[in-house]
């Protein structure tokens, strides 16, 4: 886990910003643990490149550009990835992004909006063109009763071996209908770094011995956050998603974290609200660039 300063008395703007800052901290952490990674950070933007075949591991973020700079910087940045034979890249936008019309400029250059145009890539991830909603929570005010409101036979285990890691992969694919290679990337990254050495901590929920839910805890940017929260369709509506989301966050609280931030799918908002998260004005968008030479 990261060692950044933990937010202890944030205002609403600090918490809203932390939704993005946690994501940025995850990208930086990827490049510290995976071999042959690259990380570039300037006043204008940041970008990272690591080997796993998932655009989470290849992205552009923290963009702060003047309108007059945008087109040239987009071309230069995508050329950097193309020179390294990257198959695809996510270009991230959020509340801190400038200019405000960056997303429209990216789409005009052929990038696809993850939130508005990519159901064919991940049909199970439902978003609107407004972007993935950012949410925050005070970890001292969580609804801990959800941990007891699960079916008999439900347990949550930390991923500590390859069998559990592949259970994580199968649930992630079945829940969101994502391509096999997108989930395999997290397997590859974890195996390369080594169990217990990743900056994230993965969990699998089992119902009577069958893997049915996943979560991944990452602490950074001053807050705790969760990624890859998923429940297979047959296990939904039983309180499982809420429980596997909350348990890792309570572990983060024991480590000293006071607040949590995340960006949600549209389907996940009600689950997160049930355990204590609140919506913010922050919206996160991803725009996918695909290398023509890999088509």
ROMARVO-216030 format. One line per 10 residues: number of its first residue (from 1); their letters; for each residue x, y, z of N, C-alpha, C. Coordinates in nm, 3 decimals. Layout:
N
NUM = A = X/Y/Z/X/Y/Z/X/Y/Z ~ ...
This chain:
295
1 = XXXXXXXXXX = 0.083/-0.119/0.000/0.000/0.000/0.000/0.088/0.125/0.000 ~ 0.032/0.239/-0.037/0.110/0.361/-0.049/0.132/0.425/0.087 ~ 0.224/0.521/0.093/0.256/0.588/0.219/0.228/0.737/0.212 ~ 0.135/0.778/0.127/0.104/0.919/0.112/0.033/0.972/0.236 ~ 0.032/1.105/0.251/-0.033/1.168/0.364/-0.183/1.139/0.362 ~ -0.235/1.093/0.474/-0.376/1.059/0.483/-0.458/1.184/0.510 ~ -0.567/1.202/0.435/-0.656/1.315/0.459/-0.727/1.298/0.592 ~ -0.719/1.400/0.676/-0.781/1.390/0.809/-0.891/1.492/0.831 ~ -0.885/1.607/0.768/-0.988/1.709/0.788/-1.020/1.778/0.655 ~ -1.059/1.701/0.555/-1.079/1.759/0.421/-1.211/1.833/0.410
11 = XXXXXXXXXX = -1.214/1.934/0.323/-1.341/1.995/0.288/-1.399/1.920/0.169 ~ -1.515/1.962/0.123/-1.580/1.887/0.015/-1.499/1.890/-0.114 ~ -1.430/2.003/-0.139/-1.347/2.011/-0.260/-1.228/1.915/-0.251 ~ -1.169/1.903/-0.133/-1.058/1.809/-0.113/-1.103/1.666/-0.142 ~ -1.219/1.630/-0.091/-1.269/1.494/-0.111/-1.302/1.468/-0.257 ~ -1.361/1.566/-0.322/-1.393/1.550/-0.464/-1.265/1.529/-0.544 ~ -1.162/1.606/-0.512/-1.033/1.592/-0.581/-0.969/1.457/-0.552 ~ -0.994/1.404/-0.433/-0.931/1.278/-0.393/-0.979/1.160/-0.477 ~ -1.099/1.170/-0.537/-1.146/1.063/-0.626/-1.047/1.047/-0.742 ~ -1.003/1.160/-0.797/-0.903/1.157/-0.904/-0.765/1.122/-0.850
21 = XXXXXXXXXX = -0.726/1.182/-0.738/-0.591/1.164/-0.686/-0.562/1.019/-0.651 ~ -0.663/0.946/-0.604/-0.643/0.804/-0.575/-0.613/0.728/-0.704 ~ -0.687/0.760/-0.808/-0.664/0.696/-0.938/-0.524/0.726/-0.989 ~ -0.480/0.851/-0.977/-0.347/0.888/-1.023/-0.240/0.815/-0.942 ~ -0.263/0.800/-0.813/-0.167/0.728/-0.728/-0.158/0.582/-0.770 ~ -0.270/0.524/-0.814/-0.268/0.386/-0.862/-0.182/0.374/-0.986 ~ -0.193/0.467/-1.078/-0.112/0.462/-1.199/0.036/0.473/-1.166 ~ 0.070/0.563/-1.076/0.211/0.576/-1.036/0.261/0.447/-0.972 ~ 0.177/0.388/-0.889/0.216/0.265/-0.820/0.240/0.150/-0.917 ~ 0.160/0.144/-1.023/0.180/0.039/-1.125/0.322/0.044/-1.179
31 = XXXXXXXXXX = 0.370/0.165/-1.206/0.501/0.177/-1.271/0.616/0.147/-1.175 ~ 0.590/0.150/-1.044/0.696/0.121/-0.947/0.716/-0.029/-0.927 ~ 0.613/-0.109/-0.955/0.623/-0.253/-0.925/0.638/-0.340/-1.049 ~ 0.608/-0.286/-1.167/0.611/-0.367/-1.288/0.734/-0.333/-1.371 ~ 0.805/-0.433/-1.420/0.929/-0.409/-1.493/0.906/-0.335/-1.624 ~ 1.008/-0.258/-1.663/1.008/-0.188/-1.792/0.892/-0.090/-1.808 ~ 0.838/-0.042/-1.695/0.731/0.057/-1.701/0.790/0.196/-1.726 ~ 0.706/0.284/-1.777/0.747/0.423/-1.795/0.641/0.516/-1.737 ~ 0.687/0.623/-1.674/0.600/0.724/-1.616/0.656/0.861/-1.652 ~ 0.573/0.944/-1.713/0.613/1.080/-1.750/0.515/1.177/-1.684
41 = XXXXXXXXXX = 0.566/1.274/-1.610/0.480/1.375/-1.547/0.537/1.513/-1.574 ~ 0.454/1.599/-1.630/0.491/1.738/-1.656/0.383/1.828/-1.598 ~ 0.402/1.958/-1.610/0.299/2.050/-1.564/0.172/2.039/-1.648 ~ 0.188/1.989/-1.771/0.075/1.982/-1.863/-0.009/1.856/-1.848 ~ 0.055/1.743/-1.823/-0.016/1.616/-1.814/0.078/1.507/-1.764 ~ 0.020/1.391/-1.732/0.097/1.275/-1.691/0.054/1.157/-1.776 ~ 0.148/1.062/-1.798/0.110/0.940/-1.867/0.200/0.825/-1.823 ~ 0.144/0.705/-1.832/0.216/0.586/-1.785/0.197/0.472/-1.883 ~ 0.292/0.379/-1.880/0.289/0.263/-1.969/0.349/0.144/-1.896 ~ 0.269/0.039/-1.877/0.315/-0.087/-1.820/0.270/-0.200/-1.910
51 = XXXXXXXXXX = 0.327/-0.319/-1.892/0.310/-0.425/-1.991/0.171/-0.489/-1.999 ~ 0.092/-0.503/-1.890/-0.032/-0.581/-1.902/-0.127/-0.528/-2.009 ~ -0.197/-0.620/-2.075/-0.285/-0.583/-2.187/-0.421/-0.538/-2.138 ~ -0.425/-0.420/-2.083/-0.547/-0.356/-2.037/-0.517/-0.207/-2.034 ~ -0.606/-0.122/-2.090/-0.574/0.021/-2.094/-0.566/0.088/-1.957 ~ -0.605/0.019/-1.848/-0.578/0.073/-1.715/-0.428/0.089/-1.694 ~ -0.349/0.007/-1.761/-0.204/0.007/-1.744/-0.133/0.096/-1.846 ~ -0.209/0.167/-1.928/-0.153/0.254/-2.032/-0.245/0.375/-2.044 ~ -0.204/0.488/-1.989/-0.300/0.597/-1.988/-0.240/0.735/-1.980 ~ -0.326/0.833/-2.007/-0.292/0.975/-1.997/-0.390/1.038/-1.898
61 = XXXXXXXXXX = -0.339/1.123/-1.809/-0.424/1.174/-1.701/-0.366/1.305/-1.647 ~ -0.438/1.368/-1.557/-0.398/1.495/-1.496/-0.363/1.597/-1.605 ~ -0.455/1.614/-1.700/-0.432/1.704/-1.813/-0.469/1.848/-1.777 ~ -0.373/1.938/-1.793/-0.395/2.082/-1.769/-0.334/2.158/-1.887 ~ -0.416/2.185/-1.987/-0.367/2.246/-2.110/-0.445/2.372/-2.144 ~ -0.378/2.464/-2.212/-0.447/2.575/-2.273/-0.514/2.527/-2.402 ~ -0.624/2.589/-2.438/-0.696/2.547/-2.558/-0.605/2.549/-2.681 ~ -0.514/2.644/-2.686/-0.424/2.656/-2.801/-0.322/2.544/-2.809 ~ -0.301/2.472/-2.697/-0.200/2.366/-2.693/-0.257/2.229/-2.725 ~ -0.387/2.213/-2.710/-0.446/2.080/-2.702/-0.413/1.991/-2.821
71 = XXXXXXXXXX = -0.438/2.037/-2.941/-0.423/1.951/-3.057/-0.280/1.900/-3.072 ~ -0.183/1.988/-3.054/-0.042/1.947/-3.067/-0.004/1.848/-2.959 ~ -0.050/1.871/-2.836/-0.013/1.782/-2.726/-0.078/1.645/-2.743 ~ -0.203/1.642/-2.789/-0.268/1.513/-2.816/-0.186/1.435/-2.917 ~ -0.147/1.498/-3.026/-0.070/1.430/-3.130/0.064/1.380/-3.076 ~ 0.134/1.463/-3.002/0.265/1.426/-2.948/0.253/1.310/-2.849 ~ 0.150/1.315/-2.766/0.135/1.212/-2.663/0.097/1.078/-2.724 ~ 0.004/1.078/-2.818/-0.034/0.952/-2.882/0.081/0.897/-2.966 ~ 0.163/0.984/-3.023/0.281/0.939/-3.097/0.380/0.869/-3.003 ~ 0.390/0.917/-2.881/0.476/0.854/-2.780/0.433/0.709/-2.755
81 = XXXXXXXXXX = 0.302/0.688/-2.740/0.251/0.553/-2.718/0.266/0.467/-2.844 ~ 0.242/0.527/-2.959/0.254/0.450/-3.084/0.398/0.405/-3.106 ~ 0.494/0.490/-3.071/0.635/0.454/-3.086/0.672/0.337/-2.997 ~ 0.597/0.316/-2.891/0.622/0.205/-2.799/0.530/0.087/-2.828 ~ 0.459/0.094/-2.939/0.374/-0.015/-2.986/0.262/-0.049/-2.888 ~ 0.213/0.050/-2.816/0.100/0.028/-2.725/-0.025/-0.003/-2.808 ~ -0.099/-0.108/-2.775/-0.218/-0.142/-2.854/-0.334/-0.047/-2.831 ~ -0.338/0.014/-2.712/-0.447/0.105/-2.678/-0.407/0.188/-2.558 ~ -0.484/0.294/-2.535/-0.457/0.387/-2.425/-0.590/0.443/-2.377 ~ -0.605/0.461/-2.246/-0.714/0.540/-2.191/-0.663/0.683/-2.167
91 = XXXXXXXXXX = -0.737/0.779/-2.217/-0.710/0.920/-2.183/-0.821/0.960/-2.086 ~ -0.782/0.990/-1.962/-0.876/1.015/-1.853/-0.907/1.163/-1.840 ~ -1.033/1.196/-1.814/-1.072/1.332/-1.782/-1.155/1.331/-1.654 ~ -1.155/1.444/-1.584/-1.229/1.453/-1.459/-1.249/1.598/-1.420 ~ -1.286/1.623/-1.295/-1.316/1.760/-1.253/-1.196/1.854/-1.260 ~ -1.075/1.800/-1.255/-0.957/1.885/-1.261/-0.902/1.907/-1.400 ~ -0.965/1.849/-1.502/-0.913/1.855/-1.638/-0.939/1.990/-1.704 ~ -0.839/2.039/-1.773/-0.856/2.157/-1.859/-0.787/2.130/-1.992 ~ -0.849/2.180/-2.103/-0.974/2.256/-2.110/-1.096/2.167/-2.089 ~ -1.208/2.231/-2.061/-1.330/2.156/-2.029/-1.380/2.073/-2.147
101 = XXXXXXXXXX = -1.345/2.111/-2.269/-1.393/2.038/-2.386/-1.292/1.934/-2.436 ~ -1.199/1.892/-2.349/-1.098/1.795/-2.392/-1.162/1.668/-2.446 ~ -1.267/1.618/-2.380/-1.331/1.497/-2.426/-1.383/1.508/-2.568 ~ -1.446/1.620/-2.599/-1.497/1.640/-2.735/-1.382/1.645/-2.835 ~ -1.272/1.705/-2.796/-1.157/1.712/-2.886/-1.097/1.573/-2.909 ~ -1.096/1.491/-2.805/-1.044/1.355/-2.821/-1.134/1.272/-2.913 ~ -1.265/1.285/-2.894/-1.357/1.210/-2.981/-1.348/1.257/-3.125 ~ -1.323/1.386/-3.144/-1.308/1.437/-3.281/-1.187/1.377/-3.350 ~ -1.092/1.327/-3.270/-0.972/1.263/-3.325/-0.986/1.111/-3.329 ~ -1.106/1.061/-3.305/-1.132/0.919/-3.320/-1.129/0.836/-3.195
111 = XXXXXXXXXX = -1.103/0.897/-3.079/-1.105/0.821/-2.955/-1.249/0.792/-2.916 ~ -1.272/0.678/-2.852/-1.406/0.637/-2.810/-1.429/0.670/-2.664 ~ -1.546/0.724/-2.632/-1.582/0.751/-2.494/-1.624/0.622/-2.425 ~ -1.553/0.584/-2.320/-1.588/0.463/-2.244/-1.728/0.476/-2.187 ~ -1.764/0.598/-2.148/-1.893/0.618/-2.083/-2.008/0.630/-2.183 ~ -1.979/0.663/-2.309/-2.088/0.684/-2.401/-2.092/0.598/-2.525 ~ -1.980/0.528/-2.557/-1.973/0.463/-2.688/-1.919/0.320/-2.685 ~ -1.897/0.262/-2.568/-1.819/0.139/-2.568/-1.891/0.017/-2.513 ~ -2.021/0.009/-2.529/-2.093/-0.108/-2.481/-2.046/-0.236/-2.551 ~ -1.994/-0.220/-2.672/-1.949/-0.340/-2.743/-1.823/-0.398/-2.678
121 = XXXXXXXXXX = -1.744/-0.317/-2.607/-1.622/-0.366/-2.543/-1.652/-0.427/-2.407 ~ -1.741/-0.364/-2.330/-1.774/-0.413/-2.196/-1.924/-0.393/-2.174 ~ -2.008/-0.481/-2.228/-2.153/-0.462/-2.221/-2.208/-0.452/-2.079 ~ -2.138/-0.512/-1.983/-2.188/-0.512/-1.847/-2.159/-0.386/-1.769 ~ -2.080/-0.296/-1.826/-2.049/-0.170/-1.758/-2.139/-0.062/-1.815 ~ -2.235/-0.019/-1.737/-2.332/0.079/-1.783/-2.296/0.218/-1.730 ~ -2.276/0.311/-1.822/-2.248/0.450/-1.786/-2.328/0.541/-1.877 ~ -2.327/0.668/-1.844/-2.387/0.769/-1.930/-2.276/0.857/-1.985 ~ -2.311/0.939/-2.084/-2.211/1.025/-2.143/-2.157/1.129/-2.044 ~ -2.230/1.151/-1.935/-2.184/1.247/-1.833/-2.061/1.196/-1.760
131 = XXXXXXXXXX = -2.038/1.065/-1.763/-1.921/1.008/-1.699/-1.955/0.925/-1.577 ~ -1.854/0.856/-1.525/-1.872/0.773/-1.407/-1.883/0.862/-1.283 ~ -1.988/0.847/-1.203/-2.006/0.935/-1.088/-1.903/0.911/-0.978 ~ -1.844/1.022/-0.929/-1.753/1.013/-0.817/-1.830/1.013/-0.685 ~ -1.785/0.933/-0.590/-1.852/0.921/-0.461/-1.748/0.925/-0.349 ~ -1.790/0.974/-0.232/-1.699/0.982/-0.117/-1.772/0.934/0.007 ~ -1.694/0.893/0.108/-1.751/0.845/0.233/-1.659/0.874/0.349 ~ -1.720/0.901/0.465/-1.649/0.912/0.592/-1.644/0.771/0.651 ~ -1.525/0.715/0.667/-1.514/0.575/0.709/-1.558/0.552/0.854 ~ -1.581/0.660/0.929/-1.632/0.644/1.065/-1.783/0.634/1.068
141 = XXXXXXXXXX = -1.846/0.650/0.953/-1.992/0.653/0.948/-2.047/0.552/0.847 ~ -1.984/0.438/0.838/-2.028/0.337/0.743/-2.138/0.249/0.803 ~ -2.220/0.194/0.716/-2.328/0.105/0.758/-2.274/-0.037/0.773 ~ -2.216/-0.064/0.889/-2.150/-0.193/0.909/-2.249/-0.309/0.920 ~ -2.377/-0.279/0.934/-2.477/-0.386/0.942/-2.482/-0.468/0.815 ~ -2.436/-0.411/0.702/-2.444/-0.487/0.577/-2.358/-0.613/0.581 ~ -2.259/-0.616/0.669/-2.173/-0.735/0.677/-2.250/-0.856/0.729 ~ -2.358/-0.832/0.799/-2.437/-0.943/0.853/-2.558/-0.975/0.766 ~ -2.583/-0.893/0.665/-2.702/-0.909/0.582/-2.668/-0.980/0.451 ~ -2.604/-1.094/0.464/-2.562/-1.175/0.350/-2.615/-1.317/0.368
151 = XXXXXXXXXX = -2.622/-1.396/0.262/-2.672/-1.533/0.276/-2.579/-1.619/0.361 ~ -2.633/-1.720/0.425/-2.547/-1.818/0.495/-2.451/-1.881/0.394 ~ -2.330/-1.905/0.437/-2.232/-1.966/0.349/-2.151/-1.867/0.268 ~ -2.169/-1.735/0.291/-2.091/-1.636/0.218/-1.968/-1.598/0.300 ~ -1.851/-1.603/0.234/-1.726/-1.564/0.298/-1.647/-1.474/0.204 ~ -1.559/-1.393/0.261/-1.472/-1.305/0.184/-1.328/-1.341/0.213 ~ -1.251/-1.372/0.109/-1.114/-1.416/0.125/-1.019/-1.324/0.051 ~ -0.901/-1.303/0.109/-0.795/-1.228/0.041/-0.729/-1.318/-0.061 ~ -0.702/-1.266/-0.179/-0.635/-1.344/-0.284/-0.488/-1.361/-0.246 ~ -0.447/-1.486/-0.223/-0.311/-1.514/-0.182/-0.244/-1.624/-0.264
161 = XXXXXXXXXX = -0.315/-1.677/-0.364/-0.256/-1.781/-0.447/-0.320/-1.775/-0.586 ~ -0.264/-1.854/-0.677/-0.311/-1.848/-0.816/-0.455/-1.895/-0.832 ~ -0.496/-1.993/-0.753/-0.634/-2.042/-0.765/-0.733/-1.930/-0.737 ~ -0.710/-1.855/-0.629/-0.799/-1.745/-0.595/-0.788/-1.631/-0.697 ~ -0.667/-1.611/-0.750/-0.647/-1.507/-0.849/-0.728/-1.536/-0.975 ~ -0.732/-1.661/-1.016/-0.811/-1.697/-1.134/-0.961/-1.697/-1.103 ~ -0.998/-1.721/-0.976/-1.138/-1.701/-0.937/-1.177/-1.554/-0.955 ~ -1.087/-1.464/-0.914/-1.108/-1.321/-0.931/-1.132/-1.289/-1.079 ~ -1.048/-1.342/-1.162/-1.059/-1.317/-1.306/-1.193/-1.364/-1.360 ~ -1.235/-1.485/-1.325/-1.359/-1.540/-1.379/-1.480/-1.457/-1.337
171 = XXXXXXXXXX = -1.483/-1.416/-1.211/-1.595/-1.335/-1.162/-1.599/-1.200/-1.233 ~ -1.482/-1.140/-1.250/-1.474/-1.008/-1.315/-1.528/-1.016/-1.457 ~ -1.492/-1.121/-1.530/-1.540/-1.139/-1.667/-1.691/-1.164/-1.670 ~ -1.738/-1.254/-1.585/-1.880/-1.290/-1.585/-1.969/-1.174/-1.541 ~ -1.918/-1.090/-1.452/-2.000/-0.980/-1.400/-2.017/-0.867/-1.499 ~ -1.910/-0.835/-1.574/-1.913/-0.718/-1.661/-1.904/-0.750/-1.809 ~ -1.894/-0.878/-1.842/-1.884/-0.920/-1.983/-1.768/-0.850/-2.053 ~ -1.657/-0.837/-1.982/-1.538/-0.776/-2.040/-1.458/-0.883/-2.115 ~ -1.372/-0.842/-2.207/-1.288/-0.939/-2.278/-1.195/-1.013/-2.181 ~ -1.164/-1.136/-2.215/-1.077/-1.218/-2.128/-0.944/-1.150/-2.103
181 = XXXXXXXXXX = -0.887/-1.086/-2.205/-0.755/-1.026/-2.190/-0.755/-0.910/-2.092 ~ -0.869/-0.841/-2.079/-0.876/-0.727/-1.988/-0.865/-0.772/-1.843 ~ -0.928/-0.884/-1.811/-0.917/-0.937/-1.675/-0.783/-1.008/-1.653 ~ -0.732/-1.072/-1.757/-0.603/-1.141/-1.746/-0.491/-1.044/-1.709 ~ -0.505/-0.918/-1.748/-0.402/-0.819/-1.717/-0.377/-0.808/-1.568 ~ -0.484/-0.815/-1.488/-0.465/-0.807/-1.343/-0.399/-0.932/-1.289 ~ -0.428/-1.046/-1.351/-0.357/-1.169/-1.315/-0.208/-1.155/-1.346 ~ -0.178/-1.109/-1.466/-0.038/-1.095/-1.509/0.038/-0.998/-1.418 ~ -0.024/-0.885/-1.387/0.043/-0.784/-1.303/0.068/-0.838/-1.163 ~ -0.029/-0.909/-1.108/-0.014/-0.961/-0.973/0.092/-1.071/-0.967
191 = XXXXXXXXXX = 0.092/-1.159/-1.065/0.192/-1.265/-1.067/0.332/-1.208/-1.087 ~ 0.344/-1.105/-1.170/0.476/-1.046/-1.194/0.529/-0.977/-1.068 ~ 0.441/-0.905/-0.998/0.484/-0.835/-0.875/0.503/-0.931/-0.760 ~ 0.419/-1.034/-0.752/0.425/-1.130/-0.643/0.316/-1.107/-0.541 ~ 0.258/-1.214/-0.491/0.152/-1.202/-0.390/0.207/-1.131/-0.267 ~ 0.128/-1.038/-0.215/0.169/-0.961/-0.099/0.260/-0.845/-0.130 ~ 0.295/-0.826/-0.258/0.386/-0.718/-0.295/0.321/-0.615/-0.386 ~ 0.198/-0.636/-0.420/0.128/-0.538/-0.505/0.080/-0.421/-0.419 ~ 0.065/-0.303/-0.479/0.011/-0.191/-0.403/-0.141/-0.201/-0.383 ~ -0.204/-0.297/-0.450/-0.346/-0.323/-0.431/-0.364/-0.456/-0.359
201 = XXXXXXXXXX = -0.481/-0.474/-0.298/-0.513/-0.597/-0.228/-0.644/-0.649/-0.285 ~ -0.644/-0.773/-0.333/-0.759/-0.828/-0.403/-0.837/-0.923/-0.312 ~ -0.968/-0.926/-0.333/-1.059/-1.008/-0.253/-1.154/-1.083/-0.344 ~ -1.192/-1.203/-0.300/-1.295/-1.280/-0.369/-1.400/-1.320/-0.266 ~ -1.527/-1.305/-0.303/-1.636/-1.351/-0.220/-1.685/-1.486/-0.269 ~ -1.703/-1.578/-0.175/-1.748/-1.714/-0.209/-1.883/-1.741/-0.143 ~ -1.974/-1.797/-0.219/-2.103/-1.840/-0.167/-2.109/-1.991/-0.177 ~ -2.106/-2.055/-0.062/-2.102/-2.202/-0.055/-1.989/-2.258/-0.141 ~ -1.875/-2.192/-0.135/-1.755/-2.238/-0.205/-1.741/-2.193/-0.348 ~ -1.842/-2.125/-0.402/-1.837/-2.078/-0.541/-1.802/-1.930/-0.544
211 = XXXXXXXXXX = -1.705/-1.893/-0.627/-1.665/-1.753/-0.639/-1.776/-1.672/-0.705 ~ -1.823/-1.566/-0.636/-1.936/-1.490/-0.689/-1.914/-1.338/-0.686 ~ -1.807/-1.291/-0.622/-1.789/-1.146/-0.609/-1.640/-1.113/-0.598 ~ -1.605/-0.990/-0.635/-1.466/-0.945/-0.626/-1.460/-0.801/-0.574 ~ -1.341/-0.765/-0.528/-1.311/-0.627/-0.490/-1.160/-0.612/-0.489 ~ -1.114/-0.489/-0.506/-0.971/-0.460/-0.500/-0.952/-0.328/-0.425 ~ -0.880/-0.332/-0.315/-0.855/-0.215/-0.232/-0.724/-0.151/-0.273 ~ -0.727/-0.017/-0.290/-0.605/0.057/-0.312/-0.611/0.185/-0.232 ~ -0.510/0.209/-0.150/-0.502/0.329/-0.069/-0.400/0.424/-0.131 ~ -0.442/0.545/-0.160/-0.352/0.643/-0.220/-0.423/0.776/-0.239
221 = XXXXXXXXXX = -0.346/0.883/-0.260/-0.406/1.014/-0.273/-0.473/1.062/-0.146 ~ -0.435/1.002/-0.032/-0.489/1.043/0.097/-0.612/0.969/0.141 ~ -0.667/0.881/0.054/-0.791/0.812/0.086/-0.782/0.664/0.046 ~ -0.876/0.587/0.097/-0.892/0.449/0.053/-0.987/0.448/-0.067 ~ -0.972/0.347/-0.152/-1.064/0.333/-0.264/-1.075/0.187/-0.302 ~ -1.180/0.155/-0.377/-1.201/0.019/-0.425/-1.220/0.021/-0.577 ~ -1.172/-0.084/-0.639/-1.181/-0.103/-0.784/-1.226/-0.246/-0.809 ~ -1.272/-0.272/-0.930/-1.309/-0.410/-0.970/-1.412/-0.471/-0.876 ~ -1.503/-0.388/-0.824/-1.613/-0.440/-0.743/-1.714/-0.505/-0.837 ~ -1.739/-0.633/-0.818/-1.825/-0.705/-0.913/-1.897/-0.819/-0.842
231 = XXXXXXXXXX = -2.018/-0.845/-0.887/-2.096/-0.960/-0.839/-2.159/-1.027/-0.961 ~ -2.146/-1.157/-0.971/-2.205/-1.227/-1.085/-2.357/-1.213/-1.081 ~ -2.423/-1.212/-1.196/-2.568/-1.188/-1.199/-2.649/-1.279/-1.107 ~ -2.612/-1.406/-1.097/-2.691/-1.500/-1.016/-2.684/-1.472/-0.867 ~ -2.587/-1.390/-0.824/-2.571/-1.362/-0.681/-2.611/-1.220/-0.644 ~ -2.666/-1.145/-0.737/-2.704/-1.006/-0.708/-2.834/-0.999/-0.628 ~ -2.852/-0.888/-0.559/-2.973/-0.867/-0.480/-2.973/-0.940/-0.348 ~ -2.856/-0.987/-0.304/-2.846/-1.063/-0.179/-2.760/-0.992/-0.075 ~ -2.715/-0.871/-0.104/-2.631/-0.799/-0.010/-2.483/-0.830/-0.023 ~ -2.448/-0.914/-0.119/-2.310/-0.958/-0.135/-2.220/-0.844/-0.183
241 = XXXXXXXXXX = -2.269/-0.765/-0.280/-2.189/-0.655/-0.331/-2.156/-0.553/-0.224 ~ -2.254/-0.521/-0.140/-2.232/-0.425/-0.032/-2.129/-0.477/0.067 ~ -2.140/-0.604/0.102/-2.049/-0.661/0.203/-1.906/-0.667/0.153 ~ -1.886/-0.710/0.028/-1.748/-0.722/-0.020/-1.688/-0.584/-0.049 ~ -1.772/-0.483/-0.070/-1.721/-0.347/-0.084/-1.676/-0.293/0.051 ~ -1.756/-0.315/0.154/-1.730/-0.253/0.284/-1.615/-0.316/0.360 ~ -1.605/-0.448/0.359/-1.505/-0.513/0.445/-1.363/-0.462/0.421 ~ -1.315/-0.452/0.297/-1.180/-0.398/0.276/-1.166/-0.253/0.322 ~ -1.272/-0.175/0.307/-1.266/-0.035/0.350/-1.253/-0.024/0.502 ~ -1.315/-0.114/0.573/-1.299/-0.115/0.719/-1.156/-0.155/0.756
251 = XXXXXXXXXX = -1.094/-0.239/0.676/-0.954/-0.272/0.699/-0.866/-0.149/0.677 ~ -0.900/-0.069/0.573/-0.827/0.055/0.550/-0.844/0.150/0.667 ~ -0.963/0.153/0.725/-0.987/0.238/0.842/-0.897/0.197/0.957 ~ -0.879/0.068/0.976/-0.789/0.020/1.081/-0.645/0.062/1.055 ~ -0.610/0.085/0.929/-0.476/0.132/0.893/-0.460/0.282/0.911 ~ -0.569/0.350/0.946/-0.561/0.493/0.971/-0.631/0.581/0.870 ~ -0.687/0.523/0.765/-0.756/0.604/0.665/-0.891/0.650/0.720 ~ -0.922/0.777/0.694/-1.043/0.839/0.749/-1.155/0.850/0.646 ~ -1.117/0.857/0.519/-1.215/0.879/0.414/-1.189/0.786/0.296 ~ -1.293/0.767/0.216/-1.281/0.685/0.095/-1.341/0.761/-0.023
261 = XXXXXXXXXX = -1.287/0.737/-0.140/-1.340/0.794/-0.262/-1.338/0.689/-0.372 ~ -1.431/0.696/-0.465/-1.435/0.600/-0.576/-1.513/0.660/-0.690 ~ -1.499/0.599/-0.809/-1.591/0.633/-0.918/-1.668/0.506/-0.952 ~ -1.796/0.522/-0.973/-1.890/0.411/-0.978/-1.945/0.387/-1.117 ~ -1.994/0.267/-1.140/-2.083/0.245/-1.253/-2.221/0.297/-1.212 ~ -2.309/0.315/-1.309/-2.444/0.360/-1.276/-2.514/0.256/-1.186 ~ -2.489/0.128/-1.213/-2.551/0.022/-1.134/-2.500/0.020/-0.991 ~ -2.376/0.064/-0.971/-2.316/0.053/-0.839/-2.355/0.163/-0.742 ~ -2.412/0.274/-0.792/-2.439/0.389/-0.706/-2.524/0.352/-0.585 ~ -2.632/0.280/-0.606/-2.722/0.247/-0.496/-2.655/0.155/-0.395
271 = XXXXXXXXXX = -2.571/0.065/-0.441/-2.498/-0.023/-0.349/-2.405/0.059/-0.261 ~ -2.332/0.151/-0.323/-2.238/0.234/-0.247/-2.311/0.327/-0.152 ~ -2.424/0.381/-0.194/-2.501/0.466/-0.104/-2.549/0.386/0.017 ~ -2.580/0.261/-0.005/-2.630/0.178/0.105/-2.525/0.161/0.214 ~ -2.398/0.161/0.179/-2.296/0.141/0.281/-2.238/0.271/0.335 ~ -2.280/0.386/0.278/-2.236/0.512/0.336/-2.173/0.612/0.243 ~ -2.164/0.582/0.115/-2.106/0.676/0.019/-2.210/0.779/-0.025 ~ -2.160/0.896/-0.062/-2.245/1.003/-0.114/-2.193/1.050/-0.249 ~ -2.284/1.086/-0.337/-2.246/1.137/-0.469/-2.181/1.274/-0.457 ~ -2.085/1.300/-0.545/-2.025/1.432/-0.557/-2.058/1.486/-0.696
281 = XXXXXXXXXX = -2.009/1.605/-0.725/-2.025/1.661/-0.859/-1.919/1.609/-0.956 ~ -1.823/1.533/-0.904/-1.713/1.485/-0.988/-1.762/1.375/-1.082 ~ -1.717/1.381/-1.205/-1.745/1.276/-1.303/-1.613/1.239/-1.370 ~ -1.590/1.110/-1.385/-1.468/1.059/-1.447/-1.503/1.001/-1.583 ~ -1.425/1.038/-1.685/-1.445/0.983/-1.819/-1.316/0.918/-1.869 ~ -1.332/0.820/-1.955/-1.218/0.754/-2.020/-1.243/0.755/-2.170 ~ -1.139/0.788/-2.244/-1.147/0.789/-2.391/-1.041/0.693/-2.444 ~ -1.085/0.600/-2.524/-0.998/0.492/-2.570/-0.937/0.524/-2.706 ~ -0.803/0.524/-2.708/-0.730/0.531/-2.835/-0.683/0.391/-2.870 ~ -0.702/0.351/-2.994/-0.659/0.219/-3.042/-0.556/0.236/-3.151
291 = XXXXX = -0.446/0.167/-3.138/-0.337/0.173/-3.233/-0.378/0.102/-3.363 ~ -0.382/0.175/-3.473/-0.427/0.118/-3.600/-0.344/-0.002/-3.642 ~ -0.218/-0.006/-3.604/-0.132/-0.117/-3.644/-0.168/-0.247/-3.573 ~ -0.255/-0.240/-3.469/-0.299/-0.359/-3.398/-0.438/-0.401/-3.439 ~ -0.499/-0.330/-3.532/-0.636/-0.360/-3.574/-0.642/-0.492/-3.651
